[in-house]
Every structure is written in C-alpha cells, then in structure tokens.
Amino acid sequence: MNPITNFLNNLSIPTVNIVSALIFFVIAAKVTTPTFFDNITILQLFSAAVSLFAFINSSVVTRDVTYMFAKNEIDVGFISTVLLTPLLASPVFLILLLFPNFIKLSILYLIPLFFFQYVTAILIGLNRFAENAISWTTFLSIRWVVSLVAVFLHNVSLFIVIWIVAAVVSSTYSFLVLRRSVPGFSLTFSVKSFKKVVKASLTLYLQNVSDFFSSQGDRLIVMSFLGSYFLAVYQFSALLADVPAMLLRAINDSVLVSSSYFKARGVDELKMSRLTFKIVLVLSVLMTIISLPLARFLVPILFPEYQVGLNAMSILMLSITLSIPFIVMSQFIISFKRDLKPFVFISLTDAILVITTSIFFIPRLGILGGAISQLIVAVVNDSLYLAYSVRVKVFSLGRKEVALLALLPFMFVYELFLTQAYFSVLLGISLLLGLKISRIFERDELDVIGRFIEKIRL
C-alpha cells in the first residue's frame, strides 16, 4: 500500500480526461453546430445527476472495503450488494422516456456508468489503482476521442452509442478484475449489508445532493442578472480554473484508501494527517504558481473571446486550488470513522452563502462578483473543515502547520495582484528555499516519504 504510487496511478485519469476533452472540444467546435453542442451538454448534465441516485456513498464503500483488505477479511456479500445497488435505482431512469429520443437512448449509458462508479470504489479499496486507471483511461479515450466520429457525422444517436460502449467496456473490464481479486466472489444481495451501508452513507448522500444544487447557485444568478453570454464566459472561466484542482483531487482517493489501511494496521492518526496536510498544501501552492501564469498567458492566445473572464478565472483558480488541503482533511474524517453529520451543516452553509453573496455581488460586479462569492464560500468552507478536523482529533495544529496556513492569504494576494510571470518564478524559488531553511518536514516525516519513494511501482 503505497500512497505515492496510488496517487500517480490516479493522476493519469484526470490527465487523460483534460487532454482528450480538450482535443474533443477544439475539434467539435469547428465542425459541428450549436444544437449538437447543446445535446452534449444535456448528456453531461444527466451524467453528473447520477450522483443524486447514489444512495450508497462511494467513499464509504471504499473506506469499508479498505478496512476489510487491511485485515484480510473480505466480505463478499457486502461487495456484491454494493454492485447490485444500481439495479435498484435503475428504474428511476425510466422517467427519461418522456424526453426526446436521444435522451431516451442515454438510459443505456447511465446504468452502466452508475455500475462503473461502484466498481471503481471497490477496486481502489482493494488497492487496485493501476487496473482502475487502465479502465478509466479506456473509458475517457473512447468517450472523447472515438466519439469524434459521431461529431464528424453530426449523428447524436451514434454519439450516445459510443458513450454506451465506453461505459460497458470499462465497467466489464473492472468487474473482471474485481472477480479475480476476490476469491469466492458471487453475486448475492444482502438486505442487512444494504441497510448498514445506506445508513452509513446517508449523511454524505445528503451532502452530495446539497453540493450539487449549491454548486449551480452562482451560475443560475449569473444567468438571471447577466444573461446567457456572461453565463458562457463564467462557465468557461470556472472550468479552466478547476483544471489544477482536478489534478490535485487525484490525491483524495489515495488518501482515503491509505489512511483507512494504515489506521486498520494501528498507525498513528495524527502523524498521517499532519504529514499529508503539509505535503498537499505545498503541492497546492506550487500548482498555483505554475498554473495561474500559464492560464493568463494562454487564454488571450487560444480563447481571446473569453478574456473578459480572466480576472474571475484568477480568483476562482486561487480559491479552488488552495482549498485542496482542507478537502483532503475531509477524507481523513471519513477514513477515521468520525461523525459525518457536520458535513451536511457545512454543505448547507455553502449553499446559503452561494445564494446570498451571489445575489449581492453579481448585479454590482458582474461575473467577478460570482468569483468573489466562490472565494467567500471557499474561506468559510475551509475554516469549518479545519476546525472540525481539530475538534475530533483527526488533525492537530503545530507551529509549522500554522506557518503554512499563514502562507495561504499571502499567496493569494501575491498571485492575484502581481500578475507578471517573473513574480511567480520569484515566489516559487523563494518557497523552495523557505521550505529547505525552515525544515517544515520533520526528520521522521522525510524518512517516511523516502521509504515510499523507494518502493514506487507503476
């Protein structure tokens, strides 16, 4: 169980997604019509909405399977019950029969996609990150690159059929890997296991529902006050701003699995969380130093029509990327089996803040107001996660952790207002020198990192 190896395997998934989606959208924008694009957007929306029917939370599944794996006590009935759950939810998708034909066809895509997500949760719990990366790379390559055939033919039905093939092929491969990984595997449904995992997932399910709607709040208000043009600019700014965070979020699964595994083996919780927090915070800062100047340089060249959203993108990128260390703390709260009810409170707080601050700022500042709204939400969200992590003894603040936290507001102001690229280079060099001089990592922490690096296997 090597968290660095698992992270690197997991990193390939968002990397392939970003590259293949970029190729797809650049080509599709040149050869297809706005109507075709609208259909793709609708299909993506339905794909995201699958999470609303995930009564069993994937993180809970991964955590519980990892504990079984660490103790060598695999519960076949539990795994089988999780895999059969999409069949229970699939009748809900029949409501799509009321929509146009291409939406009806998407039912055959959403069901295997739902199944694929649960197989993924189980595979990474069994430390099968490499196989999972292969499966997701296959899925994304077919979904974005092969589907260009349908784009050239302007055939929406063929487009969805290709997406169906992607979901079926990848989920089948993952299922076969799972069968080989679990001796004596058989498909049986346990009502007891189902009730247990649904109960454990309830809080995170409510959080996901709240997150889904709150994440769209500022978009709706931009649309209401500013119209569809500024909504498109804001959406583009938000998508571009999320790219560095998308790469860093590959850490989440590795942290969830590794912390669950080593806790089951009796490793000290606070040592794990403090080391991880420092590593992720440094990575987040370095990622911001690299990504923001690059985005400021490329947007005017590649997407000149979206330059109006550059300031909003800068605020969004800083607030999203610098929040990653606190999101990682939430993975420790899950893996260490602390009370998850405050997650719902945090999500509801986010939703209320998104709506109220967006209504206040957007009419006055345009899409920049939407970015400021997201910044306020990020600061409050991060503070709540940090406070709760300390309270339930998932994390503790020492002198060095406080010093790193103090770096974040300085980093935000520096990168936002000193926009020349050489300022970022200067900051990066200063940061690396500061880390070396201050010895932010203890000797035993460096030894742990060194041992994991020596054992890296891809």
C-alpha positions in Angstrom: 0.0 0.0 0.0 2.0 3.0 -1.3 0.1 6.3 -1.3 2.6 7.9 -3.8 2.2 5.1 -6.3 -1.6 5.2 -5.9 -1.6 8.9 -6.4 0.5 8.7 -9.6 -1.8 6.0 -11.0 -4.8 8.0 -10.1 -3.3 11.2 -11.6 -3.4 9.6 -15.1 -7.2 9.7 -15.0 -7.7 13.5 -14.8 -4.7 14.0 -17.1 -6.3 11.8 -19.8 -9.6 13.5 -19.2 -8.2 17.0 -19.6 -6.2 16.2 -22.7 -8.8 14.2 -24.5 -11.7 16.5 -23.7 -9.6 19.5 -24.9 -9.0 17.7 -28.2 -12.7 16.9 -28.5 -14.0 20.3 -27.8 -11.5 22.1 -30.0 -12.3 19.9 -33.0 -16.0 19.7 -32.3 -16.3 23.5 -32.0 -15.0 23.8 -35.6 -17.1 21.0 -37.3 -20.4 20.9 -35.5 -23.4 23.2 -34.7 -24.5 24.8 -31.5 -27.5 22.5 -31.4 -25.2 19.4 -31.4 -23.2 21.0 -28.6 -26.4 21.6 -26.6 -27.2 17.9 -26.8 -23.8 17.1 -25.5 -24.2 19.5 -22.6 -27.6 17.9 -21.7 -26.0 14.4 -21.7 -23.2 15.6 -19.5 -25.7 17.1 -17.1 -27.5 13.8 -16.8 -24.2 12.1 -16.2 -23.5 14.4 -13.3 -27.0 13.9 -12.0 -26.3 10.2 -11.5 -24.9 11.1 -8.1 -28.3 12.1 -6.9 -29.4 8.5 -7.1 -26.3 7.1 -5.3 -27.9 6.2 -2.0 -24.7 4.3 -1.2 -21.8 6.7 -1.0 -18.6 5.7 -2.9 -16.3 7.0 -0.2 -18.0 4.9 2.5 -17.7 1.8 0.2 -14.0 2.5 -0.4 -13.3 3.0 3.3 -15.1 -0.2 4.4 -13.5 -2.3 1.6 -10.1 -0.9 2.6 -10.6 -1.9 6.2 -11.5 -5.4 5.0 -8.5 -5.5 2.8 -6.1 -4.4 5.6 -7.4 -7.1 7.9 -7.7 -9.7 5.1 -11.4 -10.2 5.9 -13.2 -9.5 2.6 -17.0 -9.6 3.0 -18.1 -10.9 -0.4 -21.8 -10.3 0.5 -21.1 -6.6 1.1 -19.2 -6.1 -2.2 -21.9 -8.0 -4.1 -24.7 -6.0 -2.5 -23.0 -2.7 -3.5 -22.6 -3.9 -7.1 -26.3 -4.8 -7.3 -27.5 -1.5 -6.0 -27.5 0.3 -9.4 -30.2 -2.2 -10.4 -32.4 -1.0 -7.6 -32.0 2.6 -8.7 -32.1 2.0 -12.5 -36.0 2.1 -12.8 -35.7 5.8 -11.8 -34.0 6.4 -15.2 -37.2 5.3 -17.0 -38.5 8.9 -16.4 -36.2 9.8 -19.3 -38.6 8.0 -21.7 -40.6 11.3 -21.5 -37.8 13.2 -23.2 -36.6 13.3 -26.9 -35.2 10.1 -28.5 -31.5 10.8 -27.8 -32.3 11.3 -24.1 -34.2 8.0 -24.1 -31.1 6.3 -25.5 -29.0 7.7 -22.7 -30.7 5.4 -20.2 -28.5 2.6 -21.7 -25.5 4.8 -20.9 -26.4 5.9 -17.4 -27.0 2.4 -15.9 -23.5 1.0 -16.8 -22.0 4.3 -15.8 -23.7 4.0 -12.4 -22.4 0.5 -12.0 -18.9 1.6 -13.1 -18.7 4.1 -10.3 -19.3 1.5 -7.7 -16.9 -1.0 -9.2 -14.3 1.8 -9.1 -15.0 2.5 -5.4 -14.4 -1.2 -4.6 -11.3 -1.6 -6.8 -9.4 1.3 -5.2 -10.5 -0.1 -1.8 -8.7 -3.3 -2.8 -5.6 -1.2 -3.7 -6.2 -1.9 -7.5 -5.3 1.7 -8.5 -3.3 0.6 -11.6 -6.2 -1.5 -13.0 -8.7 1.2 -12.2 -6.5 3.7 -14.1 -6.5 1.5 -17.1 -10.2 1.2 -17.0 -10.9 4.9 -16.7 -8.3 5.8 -19.3 -10.1 3.4 -21.7 -13.5 4.9 -20.8 -12.3 8.5 -21.3 -10.5 7.8 -24.5 -13.5 6.2 -26.1 -15.9 8.8 -24.7 -14.0 11.8 -26.0 -11.7 10.7 -28.9 -13.7 7.8 -30.6 -16.9 9.9 -30.3 -15.4 12.4 -32.7 -16.6 10.0 -35.4 -20.1 10.9 -34.5 -19.3 14.6 -34.4 -18.0 14.5 -38.0 -21.1 12.7 -39.0 -23.3 15.0 -36.9 -25.1 12.0 -35.5 -26.2 12.4 -31.9 -27.5 8.9 -31.6 -24.2 7.4 -32.7 -22.5 9.8 -30.2 -24.5 8.3 -27.3 -24.0 4.7 -28.6 -20.2 5.3 -28.5 -20.6 6.6 -24.9 -22.6 3.4 -24.1 -19.8 1.3 -25.5 -17.2 3.2 -23.4 -19.2 2.6 -20.2 -19.9 -1.1 -21.0 -16.3 -2.0 -22.0 -14.8 -0.2 -19.0 -17.2 -1.5 -16.4 -16.9 -5.1 -17.8 -13.1 -4.9 -17.5 -13.3 -3.5 -14.0 -15.8 -6.2 -13.0 -13.5 -9.0 -14.3 -10.5 -7.5 -12.4 -12.7 -7.5 -9.3 -13.7 -11.1 -9.7 -10.1 -12.1 -9.9 -9.3 -10.1 -6.9 -11.9 -11.5 -4.6 -11.8 -15.3 -4.0 -15.2 -17.0 -4.0 -16.9 -14.0 -5.4 -20.6 -14.4 -6.3 -23.5 -12.0 -6.9 -25.8 -12.1 -4.0 -27.9 -9.4 -2.3 -27.8 -9.0 1.5 -30.5 -6.8 2.9 -28.5 -6.5 6.2 -25.4 -5.2 4.3 -27.6 -2.9 2.2 -29.2 -1.3 5.3 -25.9 -0.9 7.0 -24.1 0.8 4.2 -27.1 3.0 3.3 -27.2 4.2 6.9 -23.5 4.9 6.9 -23.9 6.8 3.6 -26.9 8.9 4.5 -25.0 12.0 5.7 -22.7 12.0 2.7 -25.7 11.4 0.4 -27.4 14.5 1.8 -24.2 16.4 1.4 -23.8 15.4 -2.2 -27.4 16.5 -3.0 -26.7 19.8 -1.3 -23.4 20.2 -3.1 -25.0 19.5 -6.5 -27.5 22.3 -6.1 -25.3 24.8 -4.3 -22.6 24.4 -6.9 -25.0 25.7 -9.5 -26.4 28.6 -7.5 -24.0 31.3 -8.7 -24.5 30.1 -12.3 -28.2 30.5 -12.1 -27.9 34.0 -10.7 -25.4 35.0 -13.4 -27.9 33.8 -15.9 -30.8 35.7 -14.3 -29.0 39.0 -14.0 -26.4 39.0 -16.8 -27.8 36.6 -19.5 -26.5 33.6 -21.4 -23.4 35.3 -22.9 -21.9 36.0 -19.5 -23.0 32.7 -18.2 -21.0 31.0 -21.0 -17.9 33.2 -20.1 -18.3 32.4 -16.4 -18.7 28.7 -17.1 -15.6 28.7 -19.2 -13.7 30.6 -16.5 -14.8 28.1 -13.8 -13.9 25.1 -15.9 -10.4 26.4 -16.7 -9.9 27.5 -13.1 -10.7 23.9 -11.9 -8.0 22.2 -14.0 -5.1 22.3 -11.5 -7.5 21.3 -8.7 -8.8 18.5 -10.8 -5.3 17.1 -11.0 -4.7 17.6 -7.2 -8.0 15.9 -6.4 -6.4 12.7 -7.6 -4.9 12.7 -4.1 -8.3 12.2 -2.5 -8.7 8.5 -3.3 -5.1 7.7 -2.4 -5.5 9.5 1.0 -8.8 7.8 1.7 -7.5 4.3 1.0 -4.1 4.7 2.5 -5.3 6.3 5.8 -8.0 3.7 6.2 -5.5 0.9 5.5 -2.8 2.2 7.9 -5.4 3.1 10.6 -6.6 -0.5 10.5 -3.0 -1.5 10.9 -2.6 0.7 14.0 -0.6 3.6 12.6 -0.9 7.0 14.5 -3.7 9.0 13.0 -2.3 12.5 13.7 1.1 11.7 12.2 -0.6 10.6 9.0 -2.9 13.6 8.7 -0.2 16.2 9.6 2.3 14.8 7.1 -0.3 14.6 4.4 -1.6 18.1 5.1 1.8 19.6 4.7 2.6 17.7 1.5 -0.7 18.6 -0.1 -0.5 22.3 0.9 2.9 22.6 -0.6 1.8 20.9 -3.8 -1.3 23.2 -4.0 0.9 26.3 -3.7 3.3 25.1 -6.3 0.5 24.1 -8.7 -1.0 27.6 -8.4 2.4 29.2 -9.0 2.7 27.2 -12.3 -1.0 27.2 -13.4 -2.1 30.8 -13.0 0.6 32.5 -15.1 0.2 29.8 -17.7 -3.6 30.3 -17.9 -3.1 34.1 -18.1 -0.7 33.6 -21.0 -2.8 31.0 -23.0 -6.3 32.4 -22.7 -5.7 35.6 -24.8 -4.0 33.4 -27.4 -6.3 30.4 -27.6 -9.6 31.8 -26.4 -9.5 35.6 -27.0 -13.3 35.9 -26.7 -13.1 34.8 -23.1 -10.5 37.4 -21.9 -13.3 39.3 -20.2 -13.4 36.5 -17.7 -9.7 36.5 -16.9 -9.9 38.2 -13.5 -12.8 36.0 -12.4 -10.8 32.9 -13.5 -7.8 34.1 -11.5 -9.9 34.4 -8.3 -11.6 31.1 -8.9 -8.3 29.2 -9.6 -6.7 30.6 -6.5 -9.7 29.8 -4.2 -10.3 26.3 -5.6 -6.7 25.2 -5.8 -5.7 26.5 -2.3 -8.7 24.7 -0.8 -7.5 21.3 -1.7 -5.6 20.6 1.6 -8.8 21.2 3.5 -10.8 18.9 1.2 -8.2 16.3 1.9 -8.9 16.7 5.6 -12.4 15.6 4.9 -11.1 12.3 3.6 -9.4 11.6 7.0 -12.6 12.4 8.8 -14.3 9.7 6.7 -11.5 7.1 6.9 -11.1 7.5 10.6 -14.8 7.0 11.1 -15.6 10.3 12.8 -19.2 11.7 13.0 -20.1 12.8 9.5 -23.3 14.8 10.4 -21.4 18.2 10.3 -20.7 17.6 6.6 -24.4 18.4 6.0 -24.2 21.6 8.0 -21.1 22.6 6.1 -22.8 21.9 2.7 -26.0 23.8 3.7 -23.8 26.7 4.9 -22.1 26.7 1.5 -25.5 26.7 -0.3 -26.8 29.7 1.7 -23.6 31.6 1.2 -23.5 31.0 -2.6 -27.0 32.3 -3.0 -26.8 35.3 -0.7 -23.3 36.5 -1.8 -24.1 35.9 -5.5 -27.3 38.0 -5.2 -25.3 40.8 -3.6 -22.2 40.8 -5.7 -23.2 39.7 -9.2 -25.6 42.6 -10.0 -22.8 45.1 -8.9 -19.6 43.4 -10.2 -20.8 41.1 -12.9 -19.1 37.7 -13.2 -16.3 39.0 -11.0 -19.0 39.1 -8.3 -19.6 35.4 -8.8 -15.9 34.6 -8.3 -15.8 36.7 -5.1 -18.9 34.7 -3.9 -17.0 31.5 -4.5 -13.9 32.9 -2.7 -16.0 33.7 0.4 -17.6 30.2 0.3 -14.2 28.6 0.0 -12.7 30.5 3.0 -15.7 29.6 5.2 -15.7 26.0 4.0 -12.0 25.5 4.6 -12.3 27.1 8.1 -15.1 24.8 9.0 -13.3 21.7 7.8 -10.2 22.7 9.6 -12.0 23.5 12.9 -13.9 20.2 12.8 -10.8 18.2 12.0 -9.0 19.6 15.0 -12.1 19.2 17.3 -12.4 15.5 16.5 -8.7 14.9 16.8 -8.2 14.0 13.1 -5.7 16.8 12.8 -3.6 19.0 15.2 -2.0 22.4 14.6 1.6 22.7 15.4 3.9 25.6 14.8 4.9 24.5 11.3 1.3 23.8 10.3 0.3 27.3 11.4 3.2 28.8 9.4 2.0 27.0 6.3 -1.6 28.2 6.9 -0.3 31.8 7.2 1.3 31.4 3.8 -2.1 30.9 2.0 -3.5 34.5 2.3 -0.1 35.9 1.3 0.0 33.6 -1.6 -3.5 34.6 -2.7 -2.8 38.4 -2.7 0.7 38.0 -4.2 -0.5 35.9 -7.2 -3.7 38.0 -7.7 -2.1 41.4 -7.9 1.5 40.7 -9.1 0.4 39.3 -12.5 3.8 39.2 -14.3 5.2 35.7 -14.8 8.6 36.5 -13.3 6.9 37.3 -10.0 5.6 33.7 -9.9 9.1 32.4 -10.7 10.5 34.5 -7.8 7.8 33.2 -5.5 8.4 29.6 -6.5 12.2 29.9 -5.8 11.5 31.7 -2.5 9.1 29.0 -1.4 11.5 26.1 -2.2 14.3 27.9 -0.3 12.0 28.7 2.6 11.0 25.0 2.9 14.6 23.9 3.0 15.7 26.6 5.5 12.7 26.2 7.8 12.7 22.4 7.8 9.0 22.3 7.5 9.1 18.5 7.4 10.5 16.6 10.4 13.3 14.1 10.0 10.9 11.1 10.6 8.5 12.5 8.1 11.2 12.7 5.5 12.2 9.1 6.3 8.6 8.0 5.7 8.4 9.9 2.4 11.8 8.4 1.3 10.6 4.9 2.1 7.5 5.3 0.0 9.5 6.8 -2.9 11.9 3.9 -2.9 9.0 1.5 -3.3 7.2 3.3 -6.1 5.8 0.8 -8.6 3.7 2.0 -11.6 
